[in-house]
Amino acid sequence: MIQYKIKSFGEEWDNDLGQVLPGSTKNNVSCLFNKNDVGHLPTMDKPYFVVRDFFIPPNSIDFSTVFEKFDLKNNGAVFGTIIGILLLIFLVGLWARKADQVNKKQWKVLPVKGSNTSNQYRYLIAICTGGMPNAGTKSNIFCRISFTQTSSGTFELDNGFCKGFQRGSIRAFILPMNSCPGNPQSLRIWNDSSGEGHNRSWFLSEILLHDAQTEQTFHFIFNVWLGYEHERTSALAKPADETMLCDKKRQFSVETKNNFSDAHLWSSIFLQYARNPFTSLQRLACCFLLLFLMMITNAMWFETAKPETLKIGPFTPGDIFIIIVSSLMEIPVSLLVVQIFRRRRAKHHSLEFSSGYLPYWTIYIAWTIVVLTIITSGFFVISLQHGVGSRESKPLAPSLLQFFYHLTVLHPTHQGNHTLYTV
């Protein structure tokens, strides 16, 4: 059946007065009027217009009585759910904030301990630790790089500020050299297994050596466990050639790691390995922003679509209308906030708009949108439950299911490249 809407001089039709019959078409609308208490048709003191319309009005709120009609007893389930979600946001937010502080400390790029910082020729060395369980280490890691003209000598991968390599992390160090040593020929790295427990051994994925002067980057692929438990404490590798870099297995592994640690909004909160201006706290805010947007759209159109005989597959025109309107409410706001968080420049950056990046002050706009959306959506979700009665918790169930589906399957954020390091 095609959805109909009946109006009388701009006022919505009273469904107790009559209903549009399923056999109605755009050229022939049939209505069935209900009899009143004495068995007669209702008296109409003004003319009525019956029109065909695809528009499905959302549930309405009477703001003049919204606070007077608020009943904690009848709205307890929804009210309790909202409070529980806000408490969860607070607790997980504290963890995310702490994680961001740890990451900021870990991603700080400093010269290796004991190096001569007055040397002007510099390399950037990025250490990629594997993402499997217990892959990180707190042991001392040493390295030696052989170039065509000279050698770096033995140096410890420690900047004196943050020690150890966390699982899945990418840590960068500055390696100053006295002069251009030529192209790298080999890189040897070893683990002294001085850590305790599962922090003794270490899974080294690969090492990137970047020449800051020529902008050349050399890849050293390892993918080995280093530690006494694995009967191997050192490894030697030569710069990877084009064949090794284009290996499908390696590309799949790198792409999968990047998808889960950066492109996937939900998992990247907990698996953010590389340096990125889009912090875990900001990603968490985007997740709950999406949840509250879904909650308000589901509450607005909860049980507003009437049963219809016309269906397009499993959907009715009313269902399709609600899906389109809900998506137009959810996706643009969510993507706007995500892009602001991702593309804003550093706080002390001199440029305002350049290379697709936004000035730092736009981050305040994003946070304002997040806070106002969560507060207003929570208020409207509770207010829209007055007429739901004992079924008050039902609008929240599809919201939660839709939320986890979006975050685990669709992850509505297609993000750009992240910054591993800067010199």
C-alpha positions in Angstrom: 0.0 0.0 0.0 1.2 3.5 -0.8 1.5 5.7 2.3 -1.2 8.4 2.7 -1.5 11.5 4.8 -4.9 13.1 5.5 -5.1 16.8 6.4 -7.9 19.2 7.1 -6.9 22.8 6.3 -3.4 22.1 7.6 -4.4 20.1 10.6 -3.5 16.4 10.8 -6.3 13.9 10.4 -7.6 12.2 13.5 -7.1 8.5 13.0 -10.0 7.9 15.3 -12.2 9.6 12.8 -11.4 7.4 9.8 -8.8 5.4 7.9 -7.7 5.2 4.3 -8.5 1.8 2.8 -5.7 -0.3 1.4 -7.2 -0.4 -2.1 -6.9 3.4 -2.5 -4.9 4.8 -5.5 -3.7 8.3 -6.4 -6.9 8.7 -8.5 -9.4 7.0 -6.2 -9.0 7.4 -2.4 -11.5 5.4 -0.3 -11.9 6.1 3.4 -13.6 4.1 6.1 -15.1 6.3 8.8 -15.6 5.0 12.3 -19.0 5.1 14.0 -19.4 7.1 17.2 -20.6 5.8 20.6 -24.3 5.8 19.5 -23.6 4.0 16.2 -23.7 6.9 13.8 -21.1 8.3 11.6 -19.2 11.3 13.1 -20.6 14.8 12.4 -18.2 16.9 10.2 -18.7 20.6 10.6 -16.1 21.5 8.0 -14.9 20.1 4.7 -11.9 17.6 4.6 -9.3 17.1 1.9 -7.8 13.7 1.4 -4.4 13.7 -0.4 -1.8 11.2 -1.3 1.6 11.8 0.2 4.8 9.8 0.8 5.8 12.0 3.8 5.7 10.2 7.1 5.7 12.7 10.0 7.9 11.9 12.9 6.7 11.5 16.5 5.9 14.9 17.9 6.8 16.6 21.2 4.5 19.0 23.0 7.1 21.4 24.5 4.5 23.2 26.6 3.9 20.2 28.7 7.1 18.1 28.2 8.4 18.8 31.6 5.0 18.5 33.3 4.4 15.1 31.8 7.8 13.7 32.5 7.3 10.6 34.6 10.5 8.8 35.8 8.5 5.7 36.6 7.2 5.3 33.0 10.3 6.5 31.4 12.8 4.8 33.7 14.2 2.4 31.2 15.1 5.0 28.6 16.3 7.5 31.2 18.4 4.9 32.9 19.9 3.8 29.5 20.8 7.4 28.7 22.5 7.9 32.1 24.3 4.6 31.7 25.6 5.5 28.3 26.8 8.9 29.6 28.6 7.2 32.5 30.2 4.8 30.0 31.3 7.8 27.9 32.9 9.3 31.0 34.7 6.2 32.1 36.0 5.2 28.6 36.9 8.8 28.0 39.2 8.8 31.0 40.9 5.7 29.6 41.2 7.2 26.1 42.6 10.4 27.5 45.3 8.5 29.4 46.0 6.4 26.3 46.5 9.5 24.3 49.0 10.9 26.8 51.0 7.6 26.7 50.9 7.6 22.9 52.0 11.2 22.7 55.0 10.3 24.9 55.8 7.3 22.9 55.5 9.1 19.5 57.9 11.8 20.6 60.7 11.9 18.0 64.1 12.5 19.7 67.7 11.6 18.8 69.0 8.2 19.9 70.6 8.3 23.3 74.3 9.1 23.2 74.3 10.5 19.7 76.0 13.7 18.7 73.1 16.1 18.1 75.4 18.7 16.5 75.8 16.4 13.5 73.7 17.9 10.6 73.2 14.9 8.4 70.2 13.1 9.8 68.3 9.9 9.3 64.9 9.0 10.7 64.6 5.4 11.8 61.1 4.0 12.4 60.7 0.7 14.3 57.6 -1.3 13.6 56.6 -3.9 16.2 54.3 -6.7 15.4 50.7 -6.6 16.5 50.3 -10.2 17.9 50.0 -10.9 21.6 53.2 -10.3 23.7 55.0 -8.9 20.7 56.2 -5.8 22.6 59.3 -5.7 24.8 61.0 -3.7 27.5 64.4 -5.1 26.8 67.3 -3.1 25.5 67.4 -3.0 21.7 70.6 -2.3 19.9 71.2 -1.5 16.2 74.1 -1.1 13.7 73.7 0.2 10.2 76.4 -0.3 7.5 76.5 2.2 4.7 78.6 2.3 1.5 81.2 4.6 2.9 81.0 4.1 6.7 79.0 2.6 9.6 76.7 4.1 12.1 78.4 2.2 14.9 76.4 0.5 17.6 73.6 2.5 19.2 70.7 1.8 21.5 67.2 2.4 20.3 66.3 4.6 23.2 65.8 8.3 23.4 66.1 8.7 27.1 62.4 9.7 27.3 60.4 6.6 26.7 61.7 3.1 26.9 60.4 -0.1 25.3 58.3 -1.0 22.3 54.6 -1.6 22.7 52.7 -4.2 20.7 51.8 -2.9 17.3 53.6 0.4 17.9 55.7 2.5 15.4 58.4 4.4 17.2 60.7 6.8 15.5 64.3 8.0 16.4 66.6 10.6 14.9 70.0 9.2 13.9 72.5 12.1 13.4 75.5 11.5 11.2 78.7 13.5 10.7 78.3 13.5 6.9 76.6 11.7 4.1 77.5 8.0 4.7 76.2 6.8 1.3 73.4 4.3 0.8 72.6 1.8 3.5 73.8 -1.7 2.8 72.6 -3.7 5.8 71.1 -3.3 9.2 71.7 -5.5 12.2 69.5 -5.4 15.3 69.6 -7.4 18.5 67.7 -7.9 21.8 69.5 -8.4 25.1 66.4 -10.0 26.6 66.7 -7.9 29.8 63.0 -7.4 30.2 60.8 -9.4 32.6 58.2 -12.1 31.8 56.5 -11.7 28.4 58.4 -8.3 27.9 61.7 -10.2 27.3 61.2 -11.3 23.7 60.2 -9.0 20.8 58.6 -9.5 17.4 60.2 -7.1 15.0 58.1 -6.5 11.9 60.2 -4.1 9.8 62.4 -0.9 10.0 62.1 2.2 7.9 65.2 4.3 7.4 64.5 7.7 6.0 67.1 10.1 4.6 65.9 13.6 5.6 68.2 15.2 3.1 67.4 13.2 -0.1 63.9 12.2 1.0 64.7 8.5 0.2 63.2 5.8 2.4 64.7 2.3 2.8 62.7 -0.6 4.1 64.3 -3.5 6.1 61.8 -6.4 6.4 62.3 -8.8 9.3 59.1 -10.4 10.7 61.1 -12.4 13.3 60.9 -13.1 17.0 64.0 -11.9 18.9 64.7 -13.3 22.4 66.2 -16.2 24.3 62.9 -18.0 24.3 62.9 -18.1 20.5 66.6 -19.1 20.3 67.4 -16.0 18.3 68.5 -12.7 19.7 69.7 -10.9 16.5 68.7 -10.4 12.9 70.3 -9.0 9.8 68.5 -7.5 6.8 69.3 -5.7 3.6 67.2 -3.0 2.0 64.1 -4.5 0.5 63.8 -4.4 -3.3 60.7 -3.7 -5.3 59.7 -7.3 -5.4 59.8 -7.7 -1.6 57.8 -4.4 -1.1 55.1 -5.5 -3.6 54.7 -9.0 -2.1 51.0 -9.6 -1.8 51.3 -11.2 1.6 53.1 -8.2 3.0 50.7 -5.7 1.4 47.7 -7.6 2.8 49.2 -7.6 6.2 50.0 -3.9 6.1 46.6 -3.0 4.7 44.8 -5.0 7.3 46.8 -3.4 10.1 46.1 0.1 8.8 42.4 -0.6 8.4 42.0 -1.8 11.9 44.3 0.8 13.5 43.3 3.9 11.6 40.5 3.5 9.0 38.1 1.5 11.3 36.6 4.0 13.7 35.7 1.6 16.5 38.8 -0.6 16.6 41.2 2.3 16.1 40.2 3.6 19.6 42.1 0.7 21.1 44.5 -0.1 18.3 46.0 3.2 17.3 49.6 2.3 16.6 51.0 5.2 14.5 51.3 8.9 15.2 48.0 10.5 14.3 46.3 13.9 15.1 43.0 12.0 15.3 43.2 10.9 19.0 41.5 8.0 20.7 39.4 10.4 22.7 38.2 12.1 19.5 37.4 8.8 17.9 35.4 7.7 21.0 33.5 11.0 20.8 32.6 10.3 17.1 31.4 6.8 18.0 29.0 8.0 20.7 27.9 10.9 18.5 26.8 8.4 15.9 25.1 6.3 18.6 23.0 9.3 19.8 22.1 10.3 16.2 20.8 6.8 15.6 18.9 6.9 18.9 17.1 10.1 18.0 16.2 9.1 14.5 14.9 5.7 15.6 12.8 7.4 18.3 11.5 10.1 15.9 10.1 7.5 13.5 9.4 4.6 16.0 6.2 2.8 14.8 5.2 5.8 12.6 4.9 3.7 9.4 1.6 1.9 9.0 1.3 -1.5 7.5 1.3 -1.4 3.7 0.6 -3.9 1.0 3.0 -2.4 -1.6 6.6 -3.7 -0.9 9.9 -3.4 -2.6 11.6 -6.5 -1.6 11.5 -6.6 2.2 10.9 -2.9 2.4 7.8 -0.7 2.1 7.9 2.9 0.7 7.5 4.1 4.3 10.5 2.1 5.4 12.6 3.4 2.5 11.6 7.0 3.3 12.6 6.6 7.0 15.9 5.0 6.0 16.8 7.9 3.7 15.8 10.6 6.2 17.6 8.8 9.0 20.8 8.5 6.9 20.6 12.2 5.9 20.5 13.1 9.6 23.2 10.7 10.8 25.9 10.5 8.1 26.7 14.2 7.2 27.0 15.2 10.9 29.2 12.2 11.7 31.5 12.7 8.7 31.8 16.4 9.3 33.1 15.9 12.8 35.4 13.1 11.8 36.9 15.2 9.0 37.4 18.2 11.3 39.2 16.1 13.8 41.4 14.4 11.1 42.2 17.5 9.1 42.9 20.2 11.6 46.4 21.3 11.8 48.7 21.4 14.9 48.0 24.1 17.4 51.1 26.2 16.6 51.1 25.7 12.9 51.6 28.9 11.0 49.3 28.2 8.0 45.6 28.6 8.2 44.2 26.7 5.2 46.5 24.7 3.0 46.8 21.3 1.4 43.3 20.3 2.5 44.0 20.9 6.2 41.9 23.1 8.6 43.1 25.6 11.2 43.4 24.4 14.7 40.4 26.4 16.0 38.0 24.2 14.0 38.5 21.5 16.7 36.4 23.6 19.0 33.6 23.5 16.4 33.8 19.8 16.3 33.6 19.4 20.1 30.7 21.8 20.3 28.8 19.7 17.7 29.5 16.5 19.7 28.4 17.9 23.1 25.3 19.6 21.8 24.2 16.6 19.7 24.6 14.2 22.6 22.7 16.5 25.1 19.9 17.4 22.7 19.5 13.9 21.3 19.4 12.4 24.9 16.7 15.0 25.8 14.5 14.3 22.8 14.9 10.5 23.1 13.5 10.7 26.7 10.8 13.2 25.7 9.6 11.1 22.8 8.9 8.2 25.1 5.8 9.7 26.7 3.5 8.1 24.2 5.2 4.8 24.0 4.3 3.6 27.4 5.3 0.0 28.4 7.1 -0.3 25.0 9.4 2.6 25.9 12.7 0.6 25.6 11.9 -0.7 22.2 13.2 2.3 20.2 16.6 1.9 21.8 17.1 -1.8 20.7 17.4 -1.1 17.0 19.6 2.0 17.7 22.1 -0.2 19.6 22.1 -2.9 16.9 22.4 -0.4 14.1 25.2 1.3 16.0 27.3 -1.8 16.5 26.6 -2.8 12.8 27.9 0.5 11.6 31.0 0.4 13.8 32.0 -3.2 13.2 30.9 -3.6 9.5 30.4 -0.2 7.8 32.7 1.9 10.0 31.5 5.2 8.6 34.8 7.0 8.3 37.1 6.7 5.3 40.2 8.4 6.4 43.3 9.7 4.8 46.9 8.8 5.4 48.2 9.3 8.9 51.5 10.8 9.8 54.0 8.3 11.1 56.7 10.8 12.0 58.1 14.2 11.3 61.6 15.6 11.4 
